[in-house]
Amino acid sequence: MQIIRYPEKNTWNTLLQRPVLDNSQLEATVSAVLADVKKYGDEALRRYTLQFDKVPLTSIAVPAEAFEIADKLLGEDLKNAIRTAAANIEAFHRAQIEDVTVIETMPGVQCWRKPVGIEKVGLYIPGGTAPLFSTILMLAIPARLAGCSEIVLCTPPGKDGVIHPAVLWAARFTGIKQVFSVGGVQAIGAMAYGTETVPKVYKIFGPGNQYVTCAKQLVNAAGTAIDMPAGPSEVAVFADDACVPAFVAADLLSQAEHGADSQVLLVTTSEAVISAVEAEVKAQLEKLPRRDLAAKALDNSKLVLVRDRDEAMDMLNDYAPEHLIMACENDEALATRVVNAGSVFLGNYSPESAGDYASGTNHTLPTNGYATAYSGVSVDSFVKKITFQRLTAAGLQTIAPAIEAMAEAEGLDAHKQAVSIRVRYIQNDSSFK
Protein backbone atom coordinates (compact mmCIF):
# COMPACT_ATOMS: atom_id res chain seq x y z
CA MET A 1 0.00 0.00 0.00
CA GLN A 2 1.33 3.41 -0.97
CA ILE A 3 1.42 6.09 1.74
CA ILE A 4 1.26 9.66 0.45
CA ARG A 5 1.55 12.60 2.84
CA TYR A 6 0.21 16.08 2.18
CA PRO A 7 0.02 15.96 -1.61
CA GLU A 8 -0.30 19.34 -3.32
CA LYS A 9 -3.59 19.93 -5.11
CA ASN A 10 -1.89 20.17 -8.50
CA THR A 11 -0.83 16.51 -8.08
CA TRP A 12 -4.30 15.17 -7.22
CA ASN A 13 -5.25 14.41 -10.79
CA THR A 14 -2.32 12.02 -11.17
CA LEU A 15 -2.70 10.68 -7.63
CA LEU A 16 -6.39 9.83 -8.07
CA GLN A 17 -6.15 8.51 -11.63
CA ARG A 18 -7.62 5.08 -12.21
CA PRO A 19 -5.65 2.57 -14.29
CA VAL A 20 -6.08 3.32 -18.00
CA LEU A 21 -6.44 0.36 -20.33
CA ASP A 22 -5.51 0.34 -23.99
CA ASN A 23 -8.93 -0.44 -25.44
CA SER A 24 -7.94 -0.49 -29.10
CA GLN A 25 -7.27 -4.23 -29.24
CA LEU A 26 -10.06 -4.91 -26.75
CA GLU A 27 -12.64 -3.18 -28.93
CA ALA A 28 -11.50 -5.09 -32.01
CA THR A 29 -11.89 -8.41 -30.19
CA VAL A 30 -15.25 -7.52 -28.68
CA SER A 31 -16.60 -6.11 -31.93
CA ALA A 32 -15.77 -9.34 -33.73
CA VAL A 33 -17.66 -11.44 -31.17
CA LEU A 34 -20.66 -9.11 -31.27
CA ALA A 35 -20.76 -9.23 -35.07
CA ASP A 36 -20.60 -13.02 -34.94
CA VAL A 37 -23.49 -13.24 -32.48
CA LYS A 38 -25.56 -10.85 -34.58
CA LYS A 39 -24.96 -12.95 -37.70
CA TYR A 40 -24.98 -16.51 -36.38
CA GLY A 41 -27.19 -16.30 -33.28
CA ASP A 42 -27.38 -19.40 -31.09
CA GLU A 43 -24.59 -21.15 -32.99
CA ALA A 44 -22.21 -18.32 -32.05
CA LEU A 45 -23.34 -18.48 -28.42
CA ARG A 46 -22.50 -22.18 -28.23
CA ARG A 47 -19.20 -21.70 -30.01
CA TYR A 48 -17.97 -18.87 -27.80
CA THR A 49 -19.17 -20.54 -24.60
CA LEU A 50 -17.07 -23.55 -25.54
CA GLN A 51 -14.11 -21.33 -26.46
CA PHE A 52 -14.14 -19.01 -23.44
CA ASP A 53 -15.89 -20.99 -20.69
CA LYS A 54 -14.82 -24.48 -21.85
CA VAL A 55 -18.42 -25.64 -21.57
CA PRO A 56 -20.32 -27.44 -24.36
CA LEU A 57 -23.86 -26.06 -24.02
CA THR A 58 -26.63 -28.61 -24.35
CA SER A 59 -29.29 -25.99 -23.71
CA ILE A 60 -28.98 -22.20 -23.81
CA ALA A 61 -32.24 -21.70 -21.93
CA VAL A 62 -32.07 -22.98 -18.36
CA PRO A 63 -34.63 -25.83 -18.04
CA ALA A 64 -37.30 -25.87 -15.33
CA GLU A 65 -35.74 -28.85 -13.55
CA ALA A 66 -32.55 -26.85 -12.93
CA PHE A 67 -34.50 -24.45 -10.72
CA GLU A 68 -36.00 -27.35 -8.79
CA ILE A 69 -32.53 -28.84 -8.21
CA ALA A 70 -31.23 -25.44 -7.07
CA ASP A 71 -34.07 -25.19 -4.56
CA LYS A 72 -33.05 -28.51 -3.03
CA LEU A 73 -29.33 -27.66 -2.98
CA LEU A 74 -29.59 -24.24 -1.37
CA GLY A 75 -29.63 -24.16 2.42
CA GLU A 76 -32.45 -22.52 4.36
CA ASP A 77 -30.09 -20.08 6.06
CA LEU A 78 -29.06 -18.59 2.72
CA LYS A 79 -32.65 -18.59 1.45
CA ASN A 80 -33.74 -16.67 4.54
CA ALA A 81 -30.85 -14.24 4.10
CA ILE A 82 -31.95 -13.60 0.51
CA ARG A 83 -35.54 -13.11 1.68
CA THR A 84 -34.42 -10.55 4.28
CA ALA A 85 -32.30 -8.65 1.75
CA ALA A 86 -35.09 -8.72 -0.84
CA ALA A 87 -37.62 -7.31 1.64
CA ASN A 88 -35.34 -4.38 2.47
CA ILE A 89 -34.46 -3.73 -1.16
CA GLU A 90 -38.14 -3.77 -2.10
CA ALA A 91 -39.08 -1.42 0.74
CA PHE A 92 -36.42 1.11 -0.26
CA HIS A 93 -37.18 0.93 -3.98
CA ARG A 94 -40.98 0.86 -3.64
CA ALA A 95 -40.73 4.28 -1.96
CA GLN A 96 -39.18 5.61 -5.19
CA ILE A 97 -42.36 5.05 -7.21
CA GLU A 98 -43.85 8.41 -8.12
CA ASP A 99 -47.54 9.25 -8.10
CA VAL A 100 -48.86 10.93 -11.22
CA THR A 101 -49.47 14.58 -10.38
CA VAL A 102 -51.43 16.83 -12.73
CA ILE A 103 -50.12 20.41 -12.73
CA GLU A 104 -52.28 23.22 -14.06
CA THR A 105 -49.59 25.59 -15.30
CA MET A 106 -52.24 28.20 -16.13
CA PRO A 107 -56.05 28.05 -16.33
CA GLY A 108 -57.06 25.45 -18.90
CA VAL A 109 -53.53 24.08 -19.40
CA GLN A 110 -52.83 20.79 -17.64
CA CYS A 111 -49.51 18.90 -17.72
CA TRP A 112 -48.45 15.63 -16.13
CA ARG A 113 -45.75 13.01 -16.31
CA LYS A 114 -46.34 9.27 -16.15
CA PRO A 115 -43.62 6.67 -15.49
CA VAL A 116 -43.94 3.64 -17.79
CA GLY A 117 -41.82 0.54 -17.38
CA ILE A 118 -39.38 -0.30 -20.17
CA GLU A 119 -41.04 -3.29 -21.80
CA LYS A 120 -37.98 -5.50 -22.33
CA VAL A 121 -34.89 -5.41 -20.13
CA GLY A 122 -31.85 -7.67 -19.90
CA LEU A 123 -29.92 -8.41 -16.72
CA TYR A 124 -26.32 -9.58 -16.88
CA ILE A 125 -25.09 -11.47 -13.82
CA PRO A 126 -21.35 -12.25 -13.85
CA GLY A 127 -19.94 -15.65 -12.94
CA GLY A 128 -16.18 -15.57 -12.66
CA THR A 129 -14.58 -15.78 -9.23
CA ALA A 130 -17.83 -15.26 -7.28
CA PRO A 131 -21.52 -15.95 -8.05
CA LEU A 132 -23.10 -12.48 -7.70
CA PHE A 133 -26.64 -13.60 -6.92
CA SER A 134 -27.11 -10.43 -4.86
CA THR A 135 -27.05 -8.44 -8.10
CA ILE A 136 -30.19 -10.26 -9.20
CA LEU A 137 -32.03 -8.75 -6.24
CA MET A 138 -30.63 -5.31 -7.02
CA LEU A 139 -31.83 -5.44 -10.63
CA ALA A 140 -34.87 -7.70 -10.75
CA ILE A 141 -36.72 -6.09 -7.83
CA PRO A 142 -36.71 -2.52 -9.20
CA ALA A 143 -37.45 -3.89 -12.69
CA ARG A 144 -40.55 -5.63 -11.36
CA LEU A 145 -41.62 -2.57 -9.36
CA ALA A 146 -41.19 -0.42 -12.47
CA GLY A 147 -43.56 -2.68 -14.41
CA CYS A 148 -41.13 -4.12 -16.98
CA SER A 149 -43.15 -6.77 -18.80
CA GLU A 150 -40.24 -8.94 -19.99
CA ILE A 151 -37.10 -9.53 -17.92
CA VAL A 152 -34.31 -11.62 -19.43
CA LEU A 153 -31.32 -12.84 -17.40
CA CYS A 154 -28.02 -14.09 -18.78
CA THR A 155 -25.26 -15.61 -16.66
CA PRO A 156 -22.31 -17.84 -17.59
CA PRO A 157 -22.24 -21.52 -16.65
CA GLY A 158 -19.65 -22.78 -14.18
CA LYS A 159 -16.78 -25.01 -15.23
CA ASP A 160 -19.08 -27.99 -14.68
CA GLY A 161 -21.64 -26.48 -17.04
CA VAL A 162 -24.02 -25.71 -14.16
CA ILE A 163 -25.15 -22.29 -12.92
CA HIS A 164 -24.64 -21.73 -9.18
CA PRO A 165 -27.83 -22.71 -7.31
CA ALA A 166 -28.00 -19.38 -5.47
CA VAL A 167 -28.20 -17.56 -8.81
CA LEU A 168 -31.04 -19.78 -10.02
CA TRP A 169 -32.90 -19.62 -6.72
CA ALA A 170 -32.65 -15.81 -6.55
CA ALA A 171 -33.84 -15.56 -10.16
CA ARG A 172 -36.89 -17.68 -9.50
CA PHE A 173 -37.55 -15.94 -6.16
CA THR A 174 -37.64 -12.54 -7.85
CA GLY A 175 -40.00 -13.78 -10.55
CA ILE A 176 -37.62 -14.06 -13.51
CA LYS A 177 -38.88 -16.69 -15.93
CA GLN A 178 -36.27 -16.43 -18.70
CA VAL A 179 -32.73 -17.39 -17.66
CA PHE A 180 -30.03 -18.23 -20.19
CA SER A 181 -26.75 -20.03 -19.58
CA VAL A 182 -24.52 -17.70 -21.50
CA GLY A 183 -22.03 -15.07 -20.34
CA GLY A 184 -19.41 -12.61 -21.48
CA VAL A 185 -19.52 -10.55 -24.65
CA GLN A 186 -21.72 -13.15 -26.33
CA ALA A 187 -24.44 -12.64 -23.70
CA ILE A 188 -24.47 -8.87 -24.24
CA GLY A 189 -24.70 -9.43 -27.99
CA ALA A 190 -27.53 -11.93 -27.56
CA MET A 191 -29.62 -9.49 -25.52
CA ALA A 192 -28.82 -6.55 -27.79
CA TYR A 193 -29.58 -8.27 -31.10
CA GLY A 194 -31.69 -11.29 -30.15
CA THR A 195 -31.03 -14.86 -31.24
CA GLU A 196 -33.25 -17.85 -31.95
CA THR A 197 -33.43 -18.47 -28.19
CA VAL A 198 -32.53 -15.22 -26.39
CA PRO A 199 -34.99 -12.34 -26.86
CA LYS A 200 -33.82 -8.88 -27.90
CA VAL A 201 -34.19 -6.29 -25.14
CA TYR A 202 -34.31 -2.50 -25.08
CA LYS A 203 -31.94 -1.88 -22.15
CA ILE A 204 -29.15 -3.96 -20.58
CA PHE A 205 -28.15 -3.82 -16.91
CA GLY A 206 -25.43 -5.37 -14.80
CA PRO A 207 -21.72 -5.38 -14.04
CA GLY A 208 -18.96 -7.33 -15.73
CA ASN A 209 -15.29 -7.48 -16.61
CA GLN A 210 -13.58 -5.21 -19.13
CA TYR A 211 -14.89 -7.30 -22.05
CA VAL A 212 -18.49 -7.12 -20.86
CA THR A 213 -18.14 -3.41 -20.14
CA CYS A 214 -16.72 -2.79 -23.61
CA ALA A 215 -19.51 -4.85 -25.19
CA LYS A 216 -22.16 -2.82 -23.35
CA GLN A 217 -20.62 0.42 -24.55
CA LEU A 218 -20.46 -0.81 -28.15
CA VAL A 219 -24.08 -2.01 -28.28
CA ASN A 220 -25.08 1.26 -26.61
CA ALA A 221 -23.41 3.19 -29.42
CA ALA A 222 -25.42 1.06 -31.86
CA GLY A 223 -28.75 1.83 -30.20
CA THR A 224 -29.32 -0.48 -27.19
CA ALA A 225 -29.61 1.42 -23.91
CA ILE A 226 -27.43 0.43 -20.93
CA ASP A 227 -27.58 1.25 -17.23
CA MET A 228 -24.33 3.23 -17.00
CA PRO A 229 -20.65 3.18 -17.93
CA ALA A 230 -18.74 0.94 -15.56
CA GLY A 231 -15.24 -0.01 -14.53
CA PRO A 232 -13.57 -1.91 -11.69
CA SER A 233 -15.31 -1.66 -8.33
CA GLU A 234 -13.90 0.85 -5.82
CA VAL A 235 -14.14 2.26 -2.29
CA ALA A 236 -12.85 5.45 -0.72
CA VAL A 237 -12.79 5.90 3.05
CA PHE A 238 -12.47 9.11 5.02
CA ALA A 239 -11.33 8.35 8.55
CA ASP A 240 -10.18 10.47 11.46
CA ASP A 241 -9.27 9.61 15.05
CA ALA A 242 -12.92 8.71 15.74
CA CYS A 243 -12.69 5.66 13.47
CA VAL A 244 -12.06 2.08 14.49
CA PRO A 245 -8.95 1.12 12.46
CA ALA A 246 -9.89 -2.56 12.37
CA PHE A 247 -13.23 -1.64 10.80
CA VAL A 248 -11.57 0.59 8.20
CA ALA A 249 -9.11 -2.16 7.28
CA ALA A 250 -11.97 -4.64 6.92
CA ASP A 251 -13.78 -2.24 4.58
CA LEU A 252 -10.69 -1.76 2.42
CA LEU A 253 -10.19 -5.50 2.18
CA SER A 254 -13.86 -6.18 1.41
CA GLN A 255 -13.41 -4.10 -1.73
CA ALA A 256 -9.94 -5.39 -2.60
CA GLU A 257 -11.13 -9.01 -2.64
CA HIS A 258 -13.33 -8.31 -5.68
CA GLY A 259 -10.28 -8.57 -7.91
CA ALA A 260 -6.84 -7.32 -8.79
CA ASP A 261 -8.24 -4.26 -10.57
CA SER A 262 -10.38 -3.09 -7.64
CA GLN A 263 -9.63 0.43 -6.40
CA VAL A 264 -9.00 1.17 -2.69
CA LEU A 265 -8.35 4.65 -1.24
CA LEU A 266 -8.05 5.89 2.35
CA VAL A 267 -7.98 9.62 3.05
CA THR A 268 -7.28 10.69 6.62
CA THR A 269 -6.23 13.65 8.73
CA SER A 270 -4.38 11.41 11.20
CA GLU A 271 -0.94 9.83 10.94
CA ALA A 272 -1.96 7.44 13.71
CA VAL A 273 -4.88 6.19 11.61
CA ILE A 274 -2.56 5.37 8.71
CA SER A 275 -0.26 3.32 10.94
CA ALA A 276 -3.10 1.50 12.67
CA VAL A 277 -5.03 0.74 9.48
CA GLU A 278 -1.91 -0.47 7.67
CA ALA A 279 -1.16 -2.90 10.52
CA GLU A 280 -4.77 -4.15 10.58
CA VAL A 281 -4.82 -4.69 6.81
CA LYS A 282 -1.71 -6.88 7.02
CA ALA A 283 -3.15 -8.91 9.88
CA GLN A 284 -6.59 -9.40 8.36
CA LEU A 285 -5.32 -10.09 4.85
CA GLU A 286 -3.59 -13.28 5.96
CA LYS A 287 -6.91 -14.77 7.07
CA LEU A 288 -8.77 -14.21 3.81
CA PRO A 289 -9.40 -17.12 1.40
CA ARG A 290 -9.13 -14.61 -1.50
CA ARG A 291 -6.00 -12.96 -0.09
CA ASP A 292 -4.02 -13.32 -3.32
CA LEU A 293 -6.61 -11.33 -5.28
CA ALA A 294 -6.93 -8.78 -2.50
CA ALA A 295 -3.16 -8.38 -2.22
CA LYS A 296 -2.90 -7.51 -5.91
CA ALA A 297 -5.52 -4.79 -5.51
CA LEU A 298 -3.74 -3.46 -2.43
CA ASP A 299 -0.52 -3.10 -4.42
CA ASN A 300 -2.17 -0.18 -6.21
CA SER A 301 -4.05 1.19 -3.20
CA LYS A 302 -3.27 4.51 -1.53
CA LEU A 303 -3.32 5.82 2.03
CA VAL A 304 -3.36 9.60 1.82
CA LEU A 305 -2.67 11.98 4.71
CA VAL A 306 -4.21 15.44 4.28
CA ARG A 307 -4.06 18.61 6.34
CA ASP A 308 -7.71 18.95 7.35
CA ARG A 309 -11.30 17.85 6.69
CA ASP A 310 -11.83 20.54 4.05
CA GLU A 311 -8.97 19.18 1.99
CA ALA A 312 -10.22 15.64 2.51
CA MET A 313 -13.69 16.46 1.17
CA ASP A 314 -12.27 18.33 -1.82
CA MET A 315 -10.10 15.34 -2.69
CA LEU A 316 -12.91 12.80 -2.27
CA ASN A 317 -15.31 14.85 -4.40
CA ASP A 318 -12.62 15.05 -7.09
CA TYR A 319 -12.21 11.26 -6.93
CA ALA A 320 -16.01 10.66 -7.14
CA PRO A 321 -15.94 7.14 -5.66
CA GLU A 322 -18.43 4.38 -6.27
CA HIS A 323 -18.58 3.78 -2.49
CA LEU A 324 -17.67 6.39 0.11
CA ILE A 325 -17.33 5.43 3.78
CA MET A 326 -17.17 8.24 6.34
CA ALA A 327 -15.76 6.85 9.60
CA CYS A 328 -15.29 10.12 11.40
CA GLU A 329 -16.59 12.55 13.97
CA ASN A 330 -19.79 14.43 12.98
CA ASP A 331 -20.18 12.22 9.92
CA GLU A 332 -23.70 13.36 9.05
CA ALA A 333 -22.77 17.03 9.08
CA LEU A 334 -19.68 16.39 6.96
CA ALA A 335 -21.67 14.23 4.55
CA THR A 336 -23.71 17.26 3.50
CA ARG A 337 -20.60 18.30 1.58
CA VAL A 338 -20.55 15.13 -0.54
CA VAL A 339 -21.44 16.00 -4.14
CA ASN A 340 -19.80 13.15 -6.08
CA ALA A 341 -20.31 9.57 -4.90
CA GLY A 342 -22.35 6.53 -5.83
CA SER A 343 -23.37 5.52 -2.30
CA VAL A 344 -22.30 6.87 1.10
CA PHE A 345 -21.90 4.91 4.35
CA LEU A 346 -21.97 6.97 7.53
CA GLY A 347 -20.33 6.11 10.84
CA ASN A 348 -18.39 3.19 12.26
CA TYR A 349 -21.28 0.75 11.99
CA SER A 350 -22.17 1.21 8.33
CA PRO A 351 -19.91 -1.12 6.32
CA GLU A 352 -20.06 -1.11 2.55
CA SER A 353 -21.15 -4.75 2.79
CA ALA A 354 -24.51 -3.59 4.16
CA GLY A 355 -25.29 -1.76 0.93
CA ASP A 356 -23.77 -4.54 -1.14
CA TYR A 357 -26.27 -7.02 0.19
CA ALA A 358 -29.13 -6.14 2.44
CA SER A 359 -29.64 -2.61 3.77
CA GLY A 360 -31.97 -1.79 0.88
CA THR A 361 -29.95 0.62 -1.25
CA ASN A 362 -28.80 -0.50 -4.68
CA HIS A 363 -25.26 -1.77 -5.20
CA THR A 364 -25.22 -1.19 -8.97
CA LEU A 365 -23.35 2.11 -8.90
CA PRO A 366 -21.26 4.38 -11.15
CA THR A 367 -17.52 3.66 -11.05
CA ASN A 368 -14.41 5.12 -12.66
CA GLY A 369 -15.33 8.69 -11.72
CA TYR A 370 -18.74 8.57 -13.41
CA ALA A 371 -20.36 9.48 -10.08
CA THR A 372 -19.75 13.09 -11.13
CA ALA A 373 -22.71 12.75 -13.51
CA TYR A 374 -24.43 9.39 -12.97
CA SER A 375 -26.60 7.90 -10.22
CA GLY A 376 -26.82 4.30 -9.14
CA VAL A 377 -29.57 2.00 -10.40
CA SER A 378 -33.05 2.75 -9.08
CA VAL A 379 -36.66 2.23 -10.13
CA ASP A 380 -36.17 5.26 -12.39
CA SER A 381 -33.54 3.30 -14.33
CA PHE A 382 -36.24 0.89 -15.50
CA VAL A 383 -38.85 3.42 -16.58
CA LYS A 384 -39.45 6.00 -19.24
CA LYS A 385 -41.23 9.15 -18.07
CA ILE A 386 -43.78 10.21 -20.64
CA THR A 387 -45.19 13.72 -20.45
CA PHE A 388 -48.82 14.52 -21.24
CA GLN A 389 -50.69 17.78 -21.71
CA ARG A 390 -54.30 18.72 -22.27
CA LEU A 391 -55.48 22.21 -23.18
CA THR A 392 -59.08 23.40 -23.11
CA ALA A 393 -60.32 25.87 -25.70
CA ALA A 394 -60.07 28.64 -23.13
CA GLY A 395 -56.60 27.49 -22.11
CA LEU A 396 -55.36 27.55 -25.71
CA GLN A 397 -56.72 31.07 -26.22
CA THR A 398 -54.91 32.25 -23.10
CA ILE A 399 -51.51 30.76 -24.03
CA ALA A 400 -51.79 31.35 -27.79
CA PRO A 401 -50.18 34.83 -27.92
CA ALA A 402 -47.03 33.53 -26.20
CA ILE A 403 -46.75 30.52 -28.55
CA GLU A 404 -47.42 32.57 -31.66
CA ALA A 405 -44.87 35.24 -30.73
CA MET A 406 -42.17 32.69 -29.98
CA ALA A 407 -42.84 30.63 -33.14
CA GLU A 408 -42.77 33.75 -35.30
CA ALA A 409 -39.50 34.89 -33.71
CA GLU A 410 -37.92 31.53 -34.53
CA GLY A 411 -39.19 31.69 -38.10
CA LEU A 412 -41.38 28.59 -37.72
CA ASP A 413 -44.60 29.76 -39.30
CA ALA A 414 -46.24 26.32 -39.40
CA HIS A 415 -45.86 26.10 -35.62
CA LYS A 416 -47.63 29.45 -35.30
CA GLN A 417 -50.34 28.37 -37.74
CA ALA A 418 -51.08 25.20 -35.73
CA VAL A 419 -52.18 27.50 -32.89
CA SER A 420 -53.75 30.31 -34.91
CA ILE A 421 -56.01 28.00 -36.90
CA ARG A 422 -57.47 26.63 -33.67
CA VAL A 423 -57.98 30.06 -32.16
CA ARG A 424 -59.90 31.24 -35.26
CA TYR A 425 -62.04 28.10 -35.06
CA ILE A 426 -62.80 28.76 -31.39
CA GLN A 427 -63.74 32.34 -32.20
CA ASN A 428 -65.93 31.19 -35.13
CA ASP A 429 -63.87 33.36 -37.45
CA SER A 430 -65.64 33.46 -40.80
CA SER A 431 -62.32 33.29 -42.59
CA PHE A 432 -61.60 29.83 -41.06
CA LYS A 433 -61.46 27.10 -43.68
Helices and strands as residue ranges (DSSP letters): E 2-5, G 9-11, H 12-15, H 23-40, H 42-48, I 49-53, H 64-73, H 76-94, E 103-106, E 109-117, E 120-124, H 133-146, E 150-155, H 165-173, E 178-181, H 184-193, E 203-205, H 210-221, E 225-226, E 234-239, H 245-256, E 263-268, H 271-285, H 291-299, E 302-305, H 309-319, E 323-327, H 331-335, E 343-346, H 352-357, G 370-372, G 379-382, E 383-391, H 393-409, H 413-426
